Amino acid sequence: MNDLRPLETELLAAVANATDEPALEAVRVAALGRNGSISALLKTLGTMSAEARKEQGPRINGLKDRVTAAIAARRDALKELALDQRLNTETLDVTLPVPEPPAEVGRVHPISQVVDELTAIFADMGFAVAEGPDIETDDYNFTKLNFAEGHPARDMHDTFYFNPKPDGSRLLLRTHTSPVQIRTMLAQKPPIRVIIPGRTYRSDSDQTHTPMFHQVEGLVIDKSSHLGHLKWILQEFCKAFFEVDQVKMRFRPSFFPFTEPSLEVDIQCRRDKGETRFGEGDDWMEILGCGMVHPNVLRNCGLDPDEYQGFAWGLGIDRIAMLKYGMPDLRPFFEADVRWLSHYGFRPLDFPTLAGGLSG
Amino acid sequence: MKLTLAWLKEHLDTEAPLAAIVDRLTMIGLEVENVADRGKMLAPFTIARVISAEQHPNADRLRVCMVDTGAGDPVQVVCGAPNARAGMKGVFVPPGAFIPGKNMTLGIGKIRGVESRGMLVSEFELQISDDHEGIIDLPQDAPVGANYAAWVGLDDPVIEINLTPNRADCAGVSGIARDLAAAEMGKLRDRSVQPVKGDFPCPVKVTLDFGPTPSLCPAFALRLIRGVRNGPSPTWLQQRLSAIGLRPINALVDITNFITYDRGRPLHVFDAAKVHGNLTVRRARDGETLVALDGKRYSLDPSMCVIADESGVESLAGIMGGESTGCSEATTDVLIESALWDPVNIAQTGRKLGVQSDARYRFERGVDPAFMLPGLELATAMVLELCGGKPSEVTVAGTPEVPARMIDFPLDELPRLTGLQVDRREIERVLGRLGFAISDAGKHLKVTVPSWRADVEGKADLAEEIVRILGVDRVPATPFDRGEAPRKPVLTPIQLRTRKAKRALAARGMLEAVTWSFLAKRQAELFGGGEPELALANPIASDLSDMRPSLIPGLVAAAQNNADHGIANVSLFEIGQVFRGDRPQDQLTAASGVRRGLAKATGIGRHWSAPASEVDAFDAKADAIAVLAAAGAPVAALQVLPGGPSWFHPGRSGTIQIGPQTVLGHFGELHPRALEALDAEGPLVAFEVMLEKIPEPKAKATRARPALELSLFQPVERDFAFVVDRAVNAADVLRAAQSADRKLITNVAVFDVYEGVGIEPGKKSIAISVTLQPREKTLTDAEIDAVAGKIVAEVGKRTRGALRG
């Protein structure tokens, strides 16, 4: 019987030398294919005597198994090699920047953010949000709020008017959010607990005044709410809004036609390099006006001032936004400068909540 | 309202320091706006004598002075003033002192080699006048070493109060003193006025003549003083007036100004020699004019009240006298007027004529009617004292009497309104000191309001008086119970839509702007507005004259503004009010946005990952759909039709609606003409949707979602490409395909649109993919082919589209 070893050596060498899949396949076909060298050997088994077959069978099959295993191992190795080679060519410059996430680029205006903050604080105290039209009647903006015709208190408001109607009446742009107090009291029975944010207008324009600005008003009407409750609400509000543990407030008597008694409220602060810190320092800063709703206003809304009582307060949204977030000037609020909006605006997902923090 | 501390002390006996008084004023509602304490500022400045003044060795214009400061050895001072000379008396300040006019602290210096240990100062350097010609040159009797400010009377602190319009009584020093006395800051001095007996009847008669019209003058008192010597008023009076910023004129005029501030009682003096005949108080006649004391000519009309003599109008009642009858140093006979005027009329006249005066300030707030005559008597006494003369009797037309107001004040009103519990004696003490008379009626006080407090009308006003004087600090902060009300959402649907819409647009990379609610009429008209009822009668500027019909012009202007600053790729949005008319229901909430340049919805500006492309109508469409979806609009029901309002590009804009009755908004490229009119350059796209137009979703009983149905069978997707006319809308192709089998077809999407080589001109290819979702069994090829055939047939029927070959 001829020696199989040279064939084995030759085949294993061919397997080892195959540098790619087709070459390996050629080796396999040459050895194990129909006309392959090992197949030819296997075919000889049929012609052998039982004895010779018994001897040669295991030898030839052993050769076949070893060569098959070698081919499989080589195939795996070549596959790995090919993958490595492919991967070597498949490179990216991953330092290339991806587009900025839109939700990180977009901004909500500070006024919107502050309105949402106010809503969160006051909703927690049981307040709803009321709104009203910008174009108002003289009656709602002044008369029903106890501004007497011709009284100098009307001069405190530089009012934008529309042209007179044929009947002599003329509409105006509301000078404060207070006409919504009237609308609310006329529309619903007490108890009333609302805040009223909105745009307001005065024909006044200089460094610190713009012809349009934003106010928020609060109104409580029931049968028992008094000045002490008002003080408490405003204290709680200031602490929550300015996100400080303590805030010292000073209530000064003042005058508004629609409240009696009327108060102005200062908060203690420290001014430092354009930043205002609350709850420390020894400056006072006026932030809001408030008072008990004037009996004439209650009467004008069909409420008996001996039965119903309550209070109202109002403050500038733009102003408290400036105080909290440190914008030095009011005018840029309305100039839509992309640089300002990007800097002072709020990311859309920074939604103010009491649980997660107001300023995001 | 301004006053000085010394002036206050003439009415208030107090030892309280300035700071305490100022603080208390603010805390009782008389807010101190400013305190100018010149005594404090000028404390280091003393009177000194120049012993010698020698020429400076190294400088022609300087002198070396030896100065006797009254304290120790003479001091060497180098001085450049032309009037510095030996023997003069001036004002000296040592090193270490702050020089207000130079805004610096003085040091010891060497000036051209000669040491200078102080400074002789000018009035300008003290900031007491603009005079910087030379150093202060004092009379020889000035006491060396004395404090200059005290000696000259400049050490009296000036207090400026921001007086609220209700407090007419505190437009005089006496009223402020009364409030302070009530607030325990001292004792009110008795400054009551004694009448002066007249020597002869007043020769000038006064008639109130308002005919059938309402009277504008309840009372008018007049008195003549003959033989006065008018001239400069005494130093104390001049100092009082100068300190509060009034220019001393002559004694007669200064007396009226003094009483205006001292008692809140404006008066007027006429030079009797210049008054012709008797006086009539009446409405002005059309065409009448008056040259007032401010030198300006005012045109009058019958809404205004005047004082006229036989030759015409001589004074604008309660506001300002006439120039021709004013008092000068030549005046020998003076008529003094003390009158009452209708406050509303004074305010209206003052506003109409644009004239402000100390008299108007007080009369429009309402002066004390009971002090009309005492005011005249006080003026008489002062004129007699300062100018001599013989007074006539007082002639009075009308009556100054006003019935006293009584208020029934239940003792529990104070705690009811303020939460403040105080002893009734405390209430009585406060009200008593403020001049209210109180009579007891058990649990009620009967309170009589003093004549000077017309602002106190009812119980709430009395509560304010008490809490104001006792201090709001005494009101305990009381926790406010939110009660049993359920914790329901408090926002209305439109409020919710607004807040969601804002965050949705910001999440698309847009910046929220807040722009003016008004714009130029031209722009309003261009965007469908400009109605006359939405034009302001008194706009602040011509480009802010009309209420905006749309947010787009403001946003376009803002985008252009940014572009002009070098930021060309801008995406802005605003959610705010637009105006369709002047009724409340005409005010709508628009959500609008603009994108400019390369500010695409997919990213702003150029990026390596894709070729740069300019914004197009589809960016605006995507924004519009996104904001509608966020605000709760039923997206599947939205229809988009080609075209929009006139300010959009006719072929590159669309209208979003839910049926023709419910138009939600528009999007697209702006019309080139609109851009041009706004002085803006494209590429620029915009959208505007109306949040109120979104239909209200039906209220649901529970929050549970409908059950999720998941099919067991795989969906099948088939692609089709149709060639249609260019004018055919993709939406029609989609709708046609969908209608082939509404149950089986769950989605139809456009994945390609092609025009060009291989497609006949005037046509386009629209490729769609259709998803079939079997529910009961897997579809056979025959079933799928049947549906595909129906799709082709439907599209062919409705759009005349044919499968692309």
Interface residues (C-beta under 8 A of the other chain):
Chain A: L96 V98 P99 E100 P102 A103 V105 G106 R107 V108 H109 I111 S112 D116 T119 A123 D124 M125 G126 F127 A128 V129 E131 G132 P133 D134 I135 A148 E149 G150 H151 P152 A153 D155 M156 F160 Y161 F162 N163 P164 R170 L171 L173 P191 R199 Y201 S203 D204 S205 P211 M212 V220 S225 H226 L227 G228 H229 K231 W232 I233 Q235 E236 R250 F251 R252 P253 S254 F255 E260 P261 S262 L263 E264 M292 H294 P295 P305 Q309 F333 F334 E335 A336 D337 V338 R339 L341 S342 G345 R347 P348 L349 F351
Chain B: T26 M27 I28 G29 E31 T164 P165 N166 R167 P343 V344 N345 A347 Q348 R351 E364 R365 P415 R416 L417 T418 G419 L420 G458 K459 A460 D461 A463 E464 V467 R468 V472 D473 V475 P476 A477 T478 P479 F480 R482 G483 A485 V490 L491 T492 I494 Q495 R499 K502 R503 A504 L505 A506 A507 R508 G509 M510 L511 E512 A513 V514 T515 W516 S517 F518 P532 E533 L534 A535 L536 A537 N538 P539 I540 L544 M547 G554 L555 A558 N561 N562 H565 I567 V570 L572 G576 Q577 F579 D582 R583 P584 Q587 A601 T602 G603 I604 H607 W608 S609
